[in-house]
Amino acid sequence: MTPCCPAEPPPGHARAAVPASPPPPAPGARRQPPTAVALPGGAFLMGTEDGEGYPDDGEGPVRPVTLRPFAIDTVAVSNARFAEFVEATGYVTETERIGWSFVFVGFLPGPLRRISPRPDRTPWWAAVSGATWAAPEGPGSDLTGREDHPVVQVSYADARAFAAWAGGRLPSEAEWEYAARGGLEQARFPWGDELEPDGRHRCNVWQGSFPVRNTAADGYKGAAPVDAYEPNGFGLYNVAGNVWEWCADWFSTTHHLSAGRTDPQGPERGDSRVMRGGSYLCHASYCNRYRVAARTASTPDSAGGNLGFRVVWDLPTGRA
């Protein structure tokens, strides 16, 4: 699998086990936000056999899957919403307790870039001490002007804790793909088969030559606001590009063999969790995974400047 996120920590930066963070309030402490939309579920065709895809990622085969109704946030969780969660609960993220996280080197000032080690396989990432959700590029950075951008530098456990506080949970991989498709059957993107229909940018991905030149022709060099660009047919924003989104499933390339065809939940165990949607660092020459059927994974304690999440909520049977 071509790595879309840091493949491994640089020497001396293993992400060791850390003490548990303060527990968030009990599930159900919050209601769905006004940005949540109820979806009817039902049957859809999951996966792809598209020639532009990555068969080794387990994108195929195409198979029918049936889902119960559920609600999903039309936007990824923003910095402002995550800050509200932290203020209300005292939650401390895994990255804060570990002490460092990955930042794209192009966002770092020279002195910090020079002292921050890089993984051998993905040298465009740097392990930056002090990079957290509130300081995404490390010391000297903050969230000023980015309150409506997706929160990043959050691990799987951090995302799950926020979702529980919000009275919801993380989406299954099947729920995520169904919602991202927006009612289109087997389209490559949430809006159709062309990346830039009529020359219009519909998502935030790398423009130019990765990783050395980003023209930002789509309007953004880094993350965009959570409601940037046009939504898909279900009203969801940025399910292609911008930031990767955590899903609940353990990752496997044979998940379709044992997950079942009704409300599949993925394997019972694994080493990495599924991530979906691609990010502002994706480019066709390197990581063409901003297609709706594309998938990748990271270890649950991973975090980075291009990884966030959105929340889903269960609905009573018959409501959608």
N, C-alpha and C positions, 0 to 999 in steps of 0.2 A: 504494500500500500504506500503510495506517495504521501509523505507526511504533510498535512495541512497546518498542523500546529507543532510546537516544539516536540521533537521526537524523543529526546531524553535530556535530563539535566546536565549541565556542564560539570566537569570535575569539581568535587567539593560542595556541590549544591543539591545533593539528594534531598527529596522532600520527606523528611523523617516524620514519624508519628508525633502528633501534638496533643496537648490536653484538650479535653472536650470543651466546646464553647458553651456559654450559658444557654439552657434550653429555651426555645421560644414559647410563647403562650400556646395553650391547647388549640388543636385544629378547630376551625370554625369561629375563631375570635374576630375575624373580619368577614365582611360580605364581598361578593364579587364587585369589582370596580365598574364604573359606568362604561368602560371600554370593552367589557366582556360581551360576547355574542353567543347565543345558544345555537347549536348545530343539531340537525336531525339525526345524524348518523346514517345507518343503512349500509348498503353494499357499495364498494368501489374497487377499482383495480389498482392494487398496490405494486410498487416496484417498476422496473423498466428493463427493456432489452435494447435500448437506444444505442446506436453505434458510437455516440459520444460519451457513453457511460464507462464505468469501471467495473467490469464483471467480477474482478477479484475482491471488490468491496462488498459483494453480496447484494448488489442492487436488484438483481433478478432472482428467479423468474417473475414475470408478471403473474399475479394470482389474485383471485377475488377474496376480499376481506369484508367482514360485516362488523359494524361498530354500534354500540348503544349511543343514544343522544348524550351530548356533553356540552359544556360551555367552555370557551377558550378566550383568553385575552387577545384582543386584536393587535396589541402592541407588546413588545418585549418590556420587561420590568425596567423602569428608568432609574437614573441616579437619585432623583427626588423621592421616588417611592421606596427605594432601598434605604435611603437615609431616614425616612419615616419609620421603617421597620427597626433599624438600628437604635434610633432614639427611644422607641417604645419598649424595646426588649433588652438593650444592652448587649446584643449579639456581637461576637467578635469572630470575624471570618477566619478560615483556615490560613489564607495567605498572610493575614496580619500576625497570626501566631507562629507561622513558619518563618516569616521575616523577609521573604523575597518572592518575586514572581517574574514572568516573562513579559518583555516589552519589545515591540518592533524597533530595531536599531535606528531607523530613520526618524523616529520621534524623540531621540535622546540628544541632549546637548553634548558637545565634544568630550568634556571631561568625564561625564558619567558613562558615555559610550566606551571610552578607553579602559575604564576600570571594571566594566561589567563583563563577565565571561560569557561565551557563546557555545551552544551545542555544535558539535562537528557537522551533523547532518543538516542542520537548519541555521546557518550562521547569521541569518537576518534577524534572529531573535537574540536578546540579551537577558541574562538573569540579573535583575536589578534589585538590590537590597532596598527595602522600603516601598516597593511598588505594592499598592493596595487598591481596593475599590474606590477609596476617597482620594488617592494619589496615583492614578492609573499609570503614569510614566515615572513614578518614583519621586524622590525628594525634589521639591520645587514645583511639582505639578499639583493641580487641584481640579475641582469640578466647576469652577466659575464659567458660566456660559454653556455648560454641558448638563444642566439639570434635567433636560428632556432627552438626553442621549441614553442609550442602554447601559445599565450597570455592567461592568466587566471586572476582571480579576476576582471572580467568584467560582468556587469549586462546586461540585455536585451537591455536597452536603449543605453548602450555603444556600444554593438554589432551592433545595428541598425544604430547608428551614423557613425560608421566606414563604414558600408556597403553603406550608402548614399554617403559618401565622395568618395568611390571607384566606384560610378556610378551604384551600384547594390542594393541588398536587402537581407534580410535573407530568407532562403528557407522555403517553406511550408513544413509541415510534410510529405506530399505525395511526393514532389520533393526529399526531403532528403532520404526517404526510397527507391524510385526508383533508385536514384544515388548510394546509398550504396549497393544495390543488384548487381550492376555491370552486369546486363543482365541475372543473374541466376534466375530461377523461384522457389520461395518458399524454397530456401536454408536457412539453419539456420544462417550461417555466410556469409560474403561477398565473401568467397572463396569456400564454400561448407558446408557440414554438420558436419565435424569433427573440433574440436577446434584446435588440433595440428596435422594436416595431416603429416604422415610419421615422427612424432616426432618433426616437425618444429614449432617454435613459429611464429604465424602470426599476433599477436597483443600484446598490452601492458596492461595486467590485473594483478591482485594480484596473486602472486605465494606463496603458503605456507598456513598458518593458519591465517585468518583474525580475528581481526585487529592487532594481536600481533607479527606475524612473516612473513616477506616477504623475500623469498629467492632470488628474482630478477632473477630467472632462465631465464626469457625472455629478460634480459639485462638491465632492468630499475626498480628502486624502485619508482621513481616519473615519471614525464612526459618524453616522448621521443621526438626527433626531429619530425617535422611535416611530414617528408617523410620517417620515419622509416618503416621497414618491406616492404613486397611486396604489390603493389597496387591491387585493384580489377579489374574486367574486363573492367571498364570504365576509369581506370587510377587513381582512388581515393585512397588516403592513409589514414589509421587510422580512418576509419569509424566504427571500432570496438575497444573499449578500448581507451587508452591514455587520452583524455578529453571528457567530455560531450559537446554537441554542441546545442546552442540555435536554435530553429525553430520559425517561425513567428506565429504559431497557438496558440490560447488559448487552454488549456488542458480540455478535457472532456473524460469520458469513454463511452459516447454515441455519439461521434463525427460522427461515420459512418451512423447514422440515418438521419442526417440533412445536412451533408457536400456536398452531391451530388457526382456524379461519374466522373465528368470532372473538372479537376483543383480544387479539394476541398481545401478550405481555413480554415476549422475548424469552431468552434462556433463564433458567433459575439462578445461575451464577456466572461469573466471568471475572475478567481482570480490568475491563474498561467499560465505560458507559457510552451510549450512542450520543452523537452530536449531529445536528441537522442544520441545513440552510446556507452554509458557506459564510464568508465574511468579506469585509472591505479589502482583505489581502488576497482574495482568490482571483486567479487569472486563468484563461483558457490554456495558456502555455504551461501551467504548473499545477493548478488545482481547480479543475473544472467541476467543482462540487456545489455550485449555487443552483443546480437543477433540483426540481422538487423530489426526485427519487434518489438523489445522491446522499451518501452517508459516510461518516467517519467516526472515530472514537478517541477518547482520552481516559487516562486513569482518573478515578473519582476525585483525587486530591489535586488534579491539575487546575491551573488557572492561567489566564493570559489577557492581553489587551484586546482580544477580538472574540471573547467568549462570554455569552450571557444566557438568558432564559426567558420563557414566558410561562404562564400558569393556566391550568385547566381546572374545571370544577365538575363534579358529578351532578347529574340532573335526575330528578325523580322519573321513574319509568313513565313514558308517554308524554313527557314535556320536552319541547324543543322549539 
